[in-house]
Amino acid sequence: MTHDEVVQLLPIYALGALDEDVAAVEAHLRECTRCAKLLAAYRETTATLGEAVEPALTPPELRAAILAMVPKRSTRRWLGFPLPALRLPPRASFAAISALLIVALGFGAGYVVQRQDLLATRSELNLDQQGLVLLTSTETTVERLAPAASLGTGTNIHGHWYHQPGIKTQVLVVEFMPALPARERYYGWLQSKDGSWQLVGAFSLDSKGYGRLILLGTDGSQVRRVVVTRQTQVTAMPQGEFVLSWP
């Protein structure tokens, strides 16, 4: 079990409510002074909460309602992700029960957010990897996106469209794009030979005006035109000023 996994389980372990991985957590605690100190802090907090009110027999209806919030192991999932097991003693203070719920639900919410962040990061890395394969291939066709005539001569802004027959990945890159007002963004578009338009997306620019969009699913063989516009909102077809275009 990793250090981060143990840190996530420590609040539940401190409350004595961890049914699984107890041995792994305790083994880690014997070797990790940081986690041992964190556990001591959790136990101090839960002890204080537990002593905040006089112990009382948990009303059966409250106990039943709490247990109903946490299904059995076979179906114990929240938003598609597993939650830690909870074990409620028959006699417990209301403060201790509240602490248990706060910690457990907080753990569940944090776990969901972390899983969502992890999945998003993996998806982004996978997308970047496919784009990188196209960008580094010697068989890739590169078309230059030139600035619109209305921008005049001498401007450094430009872009490129990367595609390769049989490779269902396309990449749009823009460079040296000037910053826009808060409500405006640069959008990449592809026009097919039948005249229809496809929105690739909105560019996120770095401090030097560089941005990249990666489109999966088609190899660009049906594309006859590529443009970059500046718009205030998403539309079905290009609107606003045409900034870059090919051919």
Secondary structure, 3 states (H helix, E strand, C coil): CCHHHHHHHHHHHHCCCCCCCHHHHHHHHHHCHHHHHHHHHHHHHHHHHHCCCCCCECCHHHHHHHHHHCCCHHHCEECCEECCCCCCCCECCHHHHHHHHHHHHHHHHHHHHHHHHHHHHHHHHHHHHHHHHHHHCCCCEEEEEEECHHHCCCCCCEEEEEEECCEEEEEEEEECCCCCCCCCEEEEEEEECCCCEEEEEECCCCCCCCEEEEEECCCCCCEEEEEEEEECCCCCCCCCEEEEEEC
